[in-house]
Structures are given as C-alpha cells and as structure tokens.
Amino acid sequence: ALRDAEAETRAAAAEARDQRARDLRDLDATRAAEAEEAARTLQTLASTEDRLAEAEARARDLEAATAAHDEVLRTHGLRHGQEIADAERRVAAAETALSDKLAEHAAELRSLRERNETEADALARAVEANEARTVADAVKRATDETRKAHAAEMERLGFAGRAAASY
C-alpha cells in the first residue's frame, strides 16, 4: 500500500509539475504578448509625442508670424486706415454725383417722352386730317371727271347747251 501511495504521490507530483509547467508557459506567453503590446503602445506614444512637439513648434511659428503681422498692421494701420477713409469719402461723393446725374437724366427722359407723346398725337391728328383732305380731293376729282364725262356723252348724243352744261 505504501508503494501504491508513493506511486500515486509521484504521479500527482508529476501531474502538478506538468500543470505548473503549462501554467508557466501560458504565463510566459501572456507576459510576452503584454510586453509586445506595451512596446507598441510606447512606440505610438513616442510617435504621438513627436507629432505633438512638431505641432507645438508650428504653433510657436504661427504665433511669431501673427505677432509680426500684427506689428506691421499696427505700424501701417493708421496710414492705411486714413487712405481707406479717404477712398470711402471719394466713393460716397462719386455715388452722390452719379445719383444726381441719374436723376437729371431720368427727368430729361420723362420730358422727352412727354414731348414725343405730344408730337405723336399731333402727327396722328395731322395724318388723319391729311387723309381726310386726300379723300375729299379724290372724291372731288372723281366727281369732276364724272361730270365732264357725262357732259361729253350728252353732247355726243345731241343734248347740247343747257342740258349738257348742267353736268
């Protein structure tokens, strides 16, 4: 029985050693994976820090450029501001002059339009009167020609004298 107990103890010890070896291998694999993940994280962090440093340098450069630009604007701003104000006054004066000219032209156009309408009405009346005279003259000529033709016909037929003259 003692030998059986020793054999079982040895078998249990061997199983425990095998289990411990498997656990150690699993632990080593987990540690290796965690180490690789930590290395990737450190690399990403270093890359991020490099980009952050570049961004900070660009921000400093931009701040310096902005400050220089602000100084230029401040130095030249008064002169440019005065030039802009002068230009705005000239533009306003030109706009006023243009507006006045446009108003004058509009009044002139209204006057011309009214005069044209008056002249057109007078011309239309003159055309109507001329057409009436032309028609009256044509009627008179036609009547005169008809009378002459009738008088000639009456003379040809032998109705001379007063009867022919009545036409």
PyMOL commands that set and color helices and strands:
alter all, ss='L'
color gray80, all
select helices_A, chain A and resi 2-157+162-165
alter helices_A, ss='H'
color red, helices_A
deselect
rebuild
show_as cartoon
